[in-house]
C-alpha cells in the first residue's frame, strides 16, 4: 500500500505551520489518525475521502465558516470521515455522531 498523499494546497490541504500539520486539540490528531488507518487498512479510499473533504470544506466556505482555522478545517475532516464510514456501513451514523462528541470532549492526556 502506498503512503497517504496529503494535499499541499487547495481545500483538502490540512493546516500547516512551517510544513508541519497543525492540530489545536487532541481530537483533531485522533481524527487524522483514524482516517489514515482506515485508508491504509483498505476500509476507505483516500481519494474518495479527499473528495468528500473537499465537498465539506466547500459547503463550509459557502456558509461563511473560516475553513482557514484549524478547528473549522478539522471539523470538516471529521464530518467527511463520518459520512464515508456511514456510507460504507463501517459505523452507524448515529453511533459515529455520539462517539465523536464523546471523544472530542475528552481532556488532553486521557488517550489511554
Wavefront OBJ file of the C-alpha trace (Angstrom):
o trace
v 0.000 0.000 0.000
v 1.365 3.414 -0.898
v 1.712 6.146 1.726
v -1.074 8.691 2.010
v -0.592 11.724 -0.136
v -1.808 14.783 1.729
v -2.785 17.748 -0.399
v -0.350 20.637 -0.107
v -2.772 23.319 -1.258
v -6.455 23.664 -2.022
v -9.466 22.743 0.098
v -8.203 19.263 1.021
v -4.863 20.577 2.334
v -4.564 20.285 6.115
v -3.463 23.355 8.093
v 0.300 23.608 8.367
v 2.898 25.763 10.091
v 6.468 25.569 8.783
v 5.451 22.456 6.853
v 4.133 20.621 9.930
v 0.476 19.696 10.393
v -1.368 21.952 12.836
v -3.670 20.413 15.444
v -5.348 22.629 18.046
v -6.782 19.779 20.101
v -6.151 16.061 20.676
v -9.397 15.085 18.920
v -8.039 16.571 15.681
v -4.982 14.335 15.860
v -7.220 11.335 16.507
v -9.448 12.235 13.529
v -6.376 12.419 11.302
v -5.061 9.089 12.569
v -8.419 7.371 12.170
v -8.755 8.454 8.541
v -5.197 7.366 7.798
v -5.673 3.983 9.488
v -8.989 3.278 7.734
v -7.421 4.113 4.392
v -4.254 2.101 4.998
v -6.362 -0.898 6.042
v -8.471 -0.627 2.889
v -11.733 0.378 4.580
v -11.957 3.590 2.579
v -10.264 5.044 -0.458
v -8.013 8.008 0.313
v -9.049 9.732 -2.926
v -12.724 9.226 -2.040
v -12.033 10.701 1.390
v -10.278 13.703 -0.139
v -13.249 14.323 -2.449
v -15.671 14.140 0.499
v -13.433 16.543 2.424
v -13.267 18.989 -0.492
v -17.065 18.961 -0.723
v -17.444 19.506 3.035
v -14.935 22.389 3.008
v -16.751 23.927 0.016
v -20.057 23.817 1.891
v -18.425 25.328 4.984
v -16.905 28.130 2.892
v -20.277 28.839 1.295
v -21.893 29.108 4.721
v -19.259 31.633 5.828
v -17.186 29.382 8.087
v -13.474 30.237 8.286
v -12.006 26.999 6.950
v -8.538 28.508 7.294
v -8.841 27.984 11.055
v -7.586 24.551 12.137
v -10.670 23.955 14.332
v -13.042 24.537 11.400
v -10.932 22.530 8.961
v -10.701 19.515 11.280
v -14.468 19.650 11.897
v -14.869 19.371 8.111
v -12.389 16.461 8.163
v -14.396 14.675 10.853
v -17.692 15.297 9.016
v -16.277 13.885 5.771
v -14.924 10.854 7.605
v -18.247 10.268 9.345
v -20.059 10.488 6.019
v -17.842 7.840 4.433
v -17.855 5.454 7.392
v -21.645 5.647 7.479
v -21.977 5.128 3.755
v -19.571 2.190 3.895
v -21.510 0.741 6.811
v -18.404 0.710 8.987
v -20.169 2.696 11.696
v -23.824 3.586 12.179
v -24.133 7.371 11.602
v -25.880 7.888 14.968
v -23.111 5.963 16.748
v -20.483 7.991 14.852
v -22.017 11.250 15.990
v -22.332 10.195 19.627
v -18.833 8.708 19.779
v -17.314 11.742 18.004
v -18.868 14.077 20.566
v -17.669 11.868 23.411
v -14.078 11.718 22.140
v -13.983 15.445 21.349
v -14.965 16.214 24.941
v -12.117 14.188 26.476
v -9.388 16.321 28.003
v -5.825 16.134 26.723
v -3.763 13.337 28.213
v -6.650 10.908 28.569
v -5.934 8.830 25.493
v -5.150 5.583 27.257
l 1 2 3 4 5 6 7 8 9 10 11 12 13 14 15 16 17 18 19 20 21 22 23 24 25 26 27 28 29 30 31 32 33 34 35 36 37 38 39 40 41 42 43 44 45 46 47 48 49 50 51 52 53 54 55 56 57 58 59 60 61 62 63 64 65 66 67 68 69 70 71 72 73 74 75 76 77 78 79 80 81 82 83 84 85 86 87 88 89 90 91 92 93 94 95 96 97 98 99 100 101 102 103 104 105 106 107 108 109 110 111 112
